[in-house]
Amino acid sequence: MARRVWRATITMSRFFSSDYRSLTPYTPGEQPQIRNLIKLNTNESPFPPSEKAVRAAAEAADSLHLYSDPTAKKLHEAIAKKLGVDVDEVLATNGSDEILNFAFMAFCDAAHPAAFADLTYGFYPVFAQLNGIPYTEIPLSEDFTIRVEDYIGINKTIFIANPNAPTGIFLARKEIERIVASNPDNVVLVDEAYVDFGAESCVPLIRKYDNLLVTQTFSKSRSMAGARLGFGVGSRDLIRDLNTIKYSTNPYNVNAMTMAAGIGALADEAYTKENCRQIIENREWTKRTLDSLGFVCTDSMTNFLFVKHPQIGGEAIYRALRERGILVRHFALPRIKDYNRITVSTREHMRILTEALSEIIGGNVS
Ligand code: PMP
């Protein structure tokens, strides 16, 4: 089957700006329209969005002839209330990808180059390149953990996915705090896309450090990947700077249906909590089962597992799963080519996955 993934660098018109000719765009996970495929490749939730979110979005559809509220007042109030911060310490965006881009634009330049791990969210180097920002990739240690010492006092704008992707590994808040405290003249952005699956948020630190920006998303724990809703939390001054970028690019960045859905989802925290509980339970079950089959999994605090087999290559496993109708994510990067990133889904899906992996390696699920 042809892979329909955007690869702008292969061809370009003669009109394409020289600023972007060498840009390698981000490669999103496949979204194939194949029926009965078990899709474990983009860390979506297997559960539908909250009924409250769906109902609120449907009601908002009646007003689609009007622009959405550029101040996102009600949504910001709902997020602020949930996190225990002030409304002007929050900015909602079109997915958290958008606030990441805003942060590269707002807080990086030649004097404040970017720094992030060599194995982390693949959009960071793309945003740096897009905005002409110099960047350094800091190698993770052999076991894929962050070496905190490498980030102490480096005088760069630091981006840390915590828990990290695609490794799933989490760094304790007190360690992040050491990094933030040691770089007072640079912003440290903590990308908490996966924080709701058992990790510890850095939001409680935003009043203590005016250089800390925390981002989160509704895409994972709140089952709203298709709605595109993320947000950042930080000092009023950081949020004001990000608003300058927002109002200079797209003041209506969050559409009216998504805004309403976000408020609906926040009014249904019991649903979100229960879904997260099930994902965590399924993650631990899957990890135990894979361990017993001889697979090696990192210690994931997310809704995915990062998995390798000591004898079988990552791409071979990816292909064998695909032949069985199960789609996972394989990265060709040399350091992680033996691994696959597998989204944690329902118990039924996880049972099918582990049985398929057992068959692939010629063993049995115990
Ligand atoms: N950060 C990380 C670490 C991610 O894995 C993702 C999801 N691809 C995002 C941010 C962006 O998520 P979204 O734009 O859907 O909020």
Residues whose N, C-alpha, C, O or C-beta is under 5 A from the ligand:
A	BS01	PMP	G95 S96 D97 Y121 A161 A165 D191 A193 T217 S219 L229 G230
